[in-house]
Amino acid sequence: MNQILIGAQWGDEGKGKMIDLLAERCDIVARFQGGNNAGHTVRAKARKFVLHLIPSGILHPRKVCVIGNGVVIDPEAFFEEIEMLQKSGVSVKGRLFISNQAHLIFPYHRLMDRLKEEQASRSTKIGTTKKGIGPCYGDKAARLGIRLADLGDPAYFKERLTHVLAEKNQILRRIFGHPGLSFGKIHRQYLEYGRRLSPFIRDTALYLYEAAHRGKRILFEGAQGTLLDVDHGTYPFVTSSNASVGGAISGTGVAPTLIDQIIGVVKAYTTRVGEGPFPTQFPPKLMEAIQTKGEEFGSTTGRPRRCGWFDAVIARHAARINGLDELAVMKLDVLSGLKRIKIGIAYRYQRKTLENYPAETPILEKCRVVYEEHPGWEEDLSGIRRWKDLPRNAKRYLKRLEELVGAPIKIISVGSEREETIFL
Ligand code: IMP
């Protein structure tokens, strides 16, 4: 059984915990897009791990982890993460592979990401993680990227870097008023990274193909979420990769015919980090209360996440784009204690009711949300392990989400620990 796990909101849905749970029943965990902008939190070995680039499946000792061609690699971040894992007694030896076709993040990507954000006006600022993700994917599309495979041929690498850096330095000087970066330092540093990365580099598309045909089960670990997808999200306030299901195919080279199941992860409410429209955002007091109770602070940047009611319009959009077979609803416990719980079921804009997600950014920014109100529940849910033990109002709320989103709920999370989960 090959499964794809996708975020069905704006990221931070709780995919880390889900991957950790699902990894037990698979052989290989593969990341397919994004880079170290992601932050997957997993509680294991009585401690909290935050993984940014390496698939969360690495915490399971016998699983093989693959970083696919669609992921962008910052070697410095990669080695930092390996070191963190090793210090915690997690060995990656012989079970972590990176695609030779994955693109590298260079210092000029990080620098440009930061300078662009700093020099942006309020309306053009994206609120990126400043990890160089957008500029790196930009170069990939513009055919100015440098891939892991290119590091293996020093003469070719030198030629590529010379050409690309000359262009970057012109942009840095003329547009950003920056003195530019030195070729020698980057060249030496990345040749060294190339040597250190070589034991991890593979043709991972071929590896996954052969593994799937030998009956190995692959779990595809999505990062960010559908509404941050460069094609299907709230453009331009998105990340620069395909965080929805198509990314799993193009970002690993595994054919869609090999996929058996697509699971969408949502929070029982909605959050978003960075700029961009968020129709169901809470008023400030409630936002603060949920931020604190739900520990809603970005695991990569530490920024507070904006919080809001469950938005069924965006979740339905995600269910359709991804063809979700089932849903995992996370952090239901955080809603305990609210007297009334709202669900955004449609948007109103210029006297029209929109039930389907609109692509127009100004509509998303200005629309009024049509809400449905449900009675809340008081009980602490963290000790509940069976559907039938959930408070009646919690069950009603979940049933309504299922109906509005159009995919059956199969997993409910009521706390951050592995055991704090209800399987249906
Ligand atoms: P970038 O991916 O760093 O370019 O950031 C683009 C947008 O995606 C910003 O709004 C970020 O806050 C958001 N973003 C990127 N990665 C994540 C993530 O893992 N979780 C939530 N938001 C993210």
Residues whose N, C-alpha, C, O or C-beta is under 5 A from the ligand:
A	BS01	IMP	W10 G11 D12 N37 A38 G39 I126 G127 T128 T129 K130 K131 I133 G134 Q224 L228 V238 T239 S240 V273 G274 E275
